[in-house]
Amino acid sequence: MVARNRLPPWHEEVRLANGRNIVIRPIRPDDAPALRAGFELLQPEEVRQRFLDDVPEMTPELAHRMTHPDSRSEFALVVSEPLPPGEALIGGVARVAVVPGTRDAAFTVLVSSYVAGMGLGRHLMRRVVRWSRGKKLDRVHGDVREDNAPMLALLDSMGFSRAPGGAPGLVHAVLDLAPAGANGTSGPDVGAGPGEGEAAERG
């Protein structure tokens, strides 16, 4: 997976290992129709991995909520075809939001099966962590289905720990973002490194 060109913040043009060109960028209000259309293409297992439940459809209200994050406390990226709004298929979404009243952020990531296995899960999670660090938060966490082995392996490789007390069937993964010097150590290094794109992640 190779990123190219200089673009606005949080925008990337990427060529995947299979030769497909994609764009990773912040979500926009006009992505709502594409999100709803993309939802129809998801397999039931993909829906359960993202929403942790069987969700029959993406309603207009849910699509509106997802495409209008509060920039003060929320951030969302999409993996999109390099086409005009309304024409591009969205193949992945990463969302992170500050938990009210805390210095923690909760994340969710979904990479569709048609672009899975090419490093996008790791790529998106690194940006989730980067945004959280930029907000000077203490932790980023999320719930993952215990049968979602690829995502759990990805999070393990990025330094996430598995916290006890999660809901049945779910694993609560937590990454400590303590800055260097706060306790004599620094938080886990989740920057680019060997193996980028080699795992088959689907979050």
Secondary structure by P-SEA (a helix, b strand, c coil): ccccccccccbbbbbccccbbbbbccccccaaaaaaaaaaaccaaaaaaacccccccccaaaaaaaaccccccbbbbbbccccccccccccbbbbbbcccccccccbbbbbcccccccaaaaaaaaaaaaaaaaaccccccccccccaaaaaaaaaaacccccccccccbbbbbbbbcccccccccccccccccccccccccc
